[in-house]
Amino acid sequence: MIFTLVVTLLVLGVLIFVHELGHFVTAKAVGIGVPRFSLGLGPKVWGVRLGETEYVISALPLGGYVRMAGMAWQEEEMLEGGAAPEAAPEKRFESKSLWARILVVTAGVVMNALFAWLLLAVLVYGQGGPLPAIVGGVEAGMPAAVAGLQPGDRILAVDGAEPGDWTAFARTIQRRPGGRVVLDVERGGERIRIATPVAQIREIDPITRDTILFGRLGVYPDTTAVRAPATLGYALTEGGRRTWAIGKQVVVFLGQLVTGRASPRDVGGVLTIGQLSGTFARRGLPQLLWLMAFLSVNLAILNLLPIPILDGGHLLFLGIEAVRGKALSVDARARLTQIGFVVIVAIMVWALTADVLRITGR
């Protein structure tokens, strides 16, 4: 229990720190004053001042924030227990250009996405280069078994074309449901040609819930095969591809929540994160880093939701300013931000309730 709690706090702490570090660095870069950098919300529990910035840990472990001069409105008395200090006019948020402010607001999201990309690239680099197209297992009754493919066969060509690595080979087969392929394989030092049909598989996509068709031979890769060392370019490219794939899953799930194709009970909260953190940490550092990358992408996308108090809410304010030619009033922004805070708390309460219902089997 203590181990899980410590790991969960560490994971969330790192992700929040990365997010807020993006805001902090870009705010400093464009000349915006930063009087406070907080992990958590609410009254200050502990803090230290370095230069103009006070670095604090706050009472409510519900996230974190960077307080920027001129970006703190009336709701700060509710959130932090104190009003925002005065700042020189040239160091206030609203004194900067619209594009500078957009850069600052989106920096946290970008940092979370880049952090996930970095973690996944490191994992790919540690695993080595692409998995060779070597058969590790054959599923009984599937076309590969009927055609005579055997574990240890190295795929040299598919219809005369080199298959590349295992992933490329699998994609080639998936694109030919119900078709037929001729494989050149190396077995015992000899080149053998095998013709086989491709099974047509029909499944429901767990993300989009759409019916999809794809081809299968019924073979599995040899995961013990020696890989060539991964290049930096391959690691970065594959890390980016995996980051994009995670982001796509999150966006599709949010769309399903809005349209009713996914149940609100599928939303995970802090208890789910805690369970996953403890489980993945026990499996080893690579698994924990993958989870952190997954959560970092989630945090980036969720922060783009147009809810006041989130980055997406601030972007909404800036979008309104771009259209109107002037910003919303301080009172309007304060009221909307208070509403946004209530919405965020309600979402957290619902997610926690869903966690409890899931854990108790109700």
Residue, then its C-alpha position, 0 to 999 in steps of 0.5 A: m500500500i505504501f509502495t503504491l502510494v509513493v509511486t503514484l505520488l512520484v508519477l503524478g508529481v513528475l507529470i505535473f512538474v513537467h507540465e508546469l515547467g513548460h509554462f514557467v520557462t516560456a513565461k520567463a522567456v517572454g518576460i512575464g513575471v512569475p511570483r509563484f510556482s505551486l505543486g497542488l492547489g489551495p493554501k500554501v503548506w511549504g515554500v521557498r522564495l528564489g528571486e521573484t518566484e516563490y516555489v510552494i507545495s499547496a494543501l490540495p493535491l489536485g494538480g498544480y499551477v504557475r501563477m503569472a503576473g496579470m493572469a491571476w484573477q479574483e478566484e485566487e483568493m478561493l484557490e490559494g487563500g491570498a490575493a495576487p501581488e502587484a507586478a510592473p505593467e511590462k511584466r504582466f501577462e496581458s501586456k504581451s502579444l496575443w501570440a506570446r500568450i498563446l505560446v505560454v498557455t500551450a507550453g505545458v501541453v507541449m511539454n507533456a507531449l514531448f516528455a511522452w515522446l522522449l520516454l517512448a523513444v528511450l524505451v524503443y532505443g533500449q529495446g533495439g532496432p526493429l524485430p526481424a521477420i522471423v516466425g516464432g510460433v504458428e497457430a494451429g488451424m490457421p493458413a500458415a500452419v496449413a501451408g507448412l510455415q514453421p517456427g524459425d522460418r525467416i520471411l525473405a519476401v512477400d510476393g517477391a518484395e522484401p518484407g522489412d521488419w516484422t511490423a512491416f510484414a504484419r501490416t502487409i498481411q493485414r492489408r490482404p484479408g481474404g487474399r493469397v500471398v506467396l512467401d519466400v522463407e529461409r529454413g535451414g539455410e535453404r530458400i523455400r517458396i510457400a503459397t498460402p491464403v490469408a484469413q479474413i478476420r472481422e473484429i470490433d475496434p475497441i476504440t472506435r467501436d467500428t467493424i474492421l476487416f484485416g488479414r491474418l496468417g496465424v504466425y507470431p514473431d520470434t521475440t528472442a531474435v537478435r535485434a540490430p542496435a536501434t539508431l537515434g532516428y529510428a527511436l525518435t520516429e517510433g517514439g513519435r508514432r507511439t505518442w501519436a497512437i496514444g493521443k489518437q486513442v484518448v481523443v477517440f475515447l473523449g469523442q465516444l463519451v460525448t456521443g454516448r458510445a462510451s460509458p462515463r463509468d469507463v473514466g479512470g480517476v486517481l485510484t485507477i492511476g494508483q493501481l496502475s502505477g503500483t502494478f507497472a512499477r512492480r513489473g520493472l522500470p520500462q513498464l513504469l516509464w511506458l505508463m508515465a508516457f501514457l499518462s503524460v499524453n492523457l494530461a496534455i490532451l485533457n488540459l486542452l479541453p475548453i474548461p476555464i482553469l485548464d489550458g484549453g479554457h485560457l486558450l478559449f479566452l484568448g480566442i474570444e479576444a482575437v475575435r472581439g479585438k479585446a479581452l473579456s473583463v476581469d470579472a467575467r474571467a473570474r466568474l468563468t474560472q470559478i465555474g471551471f473549478v467547480v466543473i473540474v472538481a465534479i469530474m474528479v469526484w465522478a472519476l473517483t466514484a467510478d473507481v470505487l464502483r469498478i473496484t467493488g464490482r458494482 
